Amino acid sequence: VVTIRPLGAEEAPLLVAHVAELAPASRHSRFLGGVNVITEREALRLVAGPSVLALAAMVGGPYGPVMVGEAIAAFGADDRAEFALSVADAWQGRGIGRALLASLARRIAPRAAHLHGEVLPGNRRMLALAARAGFTLGTSRSDPRLVTVTRRLDTQGHPWILFAAA
C-alpha cells in the first residue's frame, strides 16, 4: 500500500535518503543536472516554508516508513506553482508519479492557477506523464535545452481530475 501525504520539515532526512537511493540517471532527471546527494539543510529548504508544498509517497518497511516518491511545488509571486517529482527506481511504472502529480495539483489548485515544470528532453517518462495529464509542452525561455510542461488548474474549487479513468 502506498500512501501519499504531506512531508513535514522534521522528515527532511527521508528526502535525503530517497535522493541518495535514486540511480544517477534518475537524480539527473529530477534535479536537471549533476546532483549526487542533497544535504539535510537542502532537503529542509525543499520541504519547508510557506511557499512550498511537499508530498511523499510512503510504504511501510521492516524498519519504518520508506519514501518511494516525492513531489514538491513552489509557489511563485504570480499565479503559478513550479513542480518537480521523483519516484524510486524500483517503483517506477506503477502509477506513483501519476498519483503524486494528481494529488499535488488538487492540493495547490486553491493557491495557483497554473502548474508548470521544466524537464530534460531525454526524460521520456516524465514527458509522457505530463502529456497524458493534459500539460502543454514547450521550449523553456530560460534554457532552450529544457522542455516546459504547463497546465491550467481549476481554482474555483470544482473537482479537478488529471487523468481519465482507464
C-alpha positions as CSV (number, residue, x, y, z in Angstrom):
1,V,0.0,0.0,0.0
2,V,1.3,3.4,-1.0
3,T,0.2,6.4,1.0
4,I,0.6,10.0,-0.4
5,R,0.8,12.6,2.3
6,P,2.3,16.0,3.1
7,L,6.0,15.8,4.0
8,G,6.9,17.7,7.2
9,A,10.1,19.6,7.9
10,E,11.0,17.0,10.5
11,E,11.0,14.4,7.8
12,A,13.7,16.0,5.7
13,P,16.1,13.1,6.4
14,L,13.6,10.8,4.5
15,L,14.0,13.0,1.4
16,V,17.8,12.9,1.8
17,A,17.7,9.1,1.9
18,H,15.3,8.9,-1.1
19,V,17.5,11.1,-3.3
20,A,20.6,9.1,-2.2
21,E,18.9,5.9,-3.3
22,L,17.9,7.2,-6.8
23,A,20.0,5.9,-9.7
24,P,22.3,8.6,-11.2
25,A,20.1,9.0,-14.2
26,S,17.0,9.5,-12.0
27,R,18.8,12.1,-9.9
28,H,20.0,13.8,-13.1
29,S,16.4,13.9,-14.4
30,R,15.0,15.1,-11.0
31,F,17.5,17.9,-10.5
32,L,18.2,18.8,-14.1
33,G,21.9,18.2,-13.7
34,G,24.7,16.6,-11.7
35,V,23.4,16.4,-8.2
36,N,24.7,13.3,-6.4
37,V,23.4,14.0,-2.9
38,I,21.4,16.6,-1.1
39,T,22.2,17.7,2.5
40,E,19.6,17.7,5.2
41,R,19.7,21.5,5.1
42,E,18.9,21.5,1.3
43,A,16.1,18.9,1.9
44,L,14.7,21.2,4.6
45,R,14.7,24.1,2.2
46,L,12.8,21.9,-0.3
47,V,10.1,20.8,2.1
48,A,9.6,23.6,4.5
49,G,8.2,27.1,4.2
50,P,5.0,29.0,3.4
51,S,5.6,29.0,-0.3
52,V,6.3,25.2,-0.7
53,L,4.1,22.1,-0.6
54,A,5.9,18.8,-0.4
55,L,4.3,15.4,-0.7
56,A,5.7,12.0,-0.1
57,A,4.6,8.6,-1.4
58,M,5.3,6.2,1.5
59,V,5.3,2.5,2.1
60,G,5.9,0.5,5.3
61,G,9.3,-1.0,5.5
62,P,10.7,-3.5,8.0
63,Y,12.4,-0.7,9.9
64,G,9.8,2.0,9.4
65,P,8.3,4.1,6.6
66,V,10.2,4.3,3.3
67,M,9.7,7.1,0.8
68,V,9.2,5.7,-2.7
69,G,8.3,9.1,-4.3
70,E,8.1,12.8,-3.7
71,A,6.6,15.8,-5.4
72,I,7.3,19.4,-4.5
73,A,5.5,22.6,-5.6
74,A,7.0,26.0,-5.0
75,F,4.5,28.9,-5.3
76,G,5.7,31.9,-7.3
77,A,4.8,35.6,-6.8
78,D,2.4,35.2,-9.7
79,D,-0.4,32.7,-10.1
80,R,2.0,29.8,-10.9
81,A,3.5,27.0,-9.0
82,E,6.6,25.1,-10.2
83,F,6.7,21.4,-9.5
84,A,9.3,18.6,-9.6
85,L,8.9,15.0,-8.7
86,S,10.8,11.7,-8.5
87,V,9.9,8.1,-7.9
88,A,12.3,5.4,-6.6
89,D,13.7,3.4,-9.4
90,A,12.2,0.1,-8.3
91,W,8.8,1.7,-8.0
92,Q,8.7,3.4,-11.4
93,G,6.0,2.4,-13.9
94,R,3.4,1.7,-11.1
95,G,1.4,4.9,-11.3
96,I,3.1,6.6,-8.3
97,G,4.3,9.6,-10.3
98,R,0.8,9.9,-11.7
99,A,-0.8,9.8,-8.3
100,L,1.7,12.3,-6.9
101,L,1.1,14.7,-9.7
102,A,-2.7,14.4,-9.3
103,S,-2.6,14.9,-5.6
104,L,-0.2,17.8,-5.9
105,A,-2.4,19.5,-8.4
106,R,-5.5,19.0,-6.3
107,R,-3.9,20.4,-3.2
108,I,-2.4,23.5,-4.8
109,A,-5.4,24.5,-7.0
110,P,-6.8,26.9,-4.4
111,R,-3.5,28.8,-4.4
112,A,-2.3,28.6,-8.0
113,A,-3.9,28.9,-11.4
114,H,-1.1,27.2,-13.3
115,L,1.3,24.3,-12.6
116,H,4.5,24.2,-14.5
117,G,7.8,22.4,-14.5
118,E,11.0,22.0,-16.6
119,V,12.0,18.6,-17.9
120,L,15.1,17.3,-19.7
121,P,14.2,16.3,-23.2
122,G,15.6,12.8,-22.6
123,N,13.2,12.3,-19.6
124,R,10.6,10.5,-21.8
125,R,8.7,9.1,-18.8
126,M,8.1,12.5,-17.3
127,L,7.2,14.0,-20.7
128,A,4.7,11.2,-21.4
129,L,3.2,11.6,-17.9
130,A,2.8,15.3,-18.5
131,A,1.2,14.8,-21.9
132,R,-1.3,12.2,-20.5
133,A,-2.2,14.7,-17.8
134,G,-3.0,17.4,-20.3
135,F,0.1,19.6,-19.8
136,T,1.2,21.7,-22.7
137,L,4.8,21.0,-23.8
138,G,7.0,23.8,-25.0
139,T,10.6,25.2,-25.0
140,S,11.9,26.8,-21.9
141,R,12.5,30.5,-22.2
142,S,15.2,30.4,-19.5
143,D,17.1,27.4,-21.0
144,P,16.2,26.3,-24.6
145,R,17.7,22.9,-23.8
146,L,14.7,22.2,-21.5
147,V,11.1,21.3,-22.1
148,T,8.5,23.2,-20.2
149,V,5.3,21.5,-19.1
150,T,2.3,23.7,-18.1
151,R,-1.3,23.1,-17.2
152,R,-4.0,25.5,-16.0
153,L,-5.6,24.4,-12.7
154,D,-9.2,24.7,-11.6
155,T,-9.1,27.4,-8.9
156,Q,-12.9,27.5,-8.4
157,G,-12.9,24.6,-6.0
158,H,-14.5,22.2,-8.5
159,P,-13.3,18.6,-8.7
160,W,-10.2,18.6,-10.9
161,I,-9.0,15.4,-12.5
162,L,-5.7,15.0,-14.2
163,F,-6.3,11.6,-15.7
164,A,-9.4,9.9,-17.0
165,A,-10.3,6.5,-15.6
166,A,-8.8,3.7,-17.7
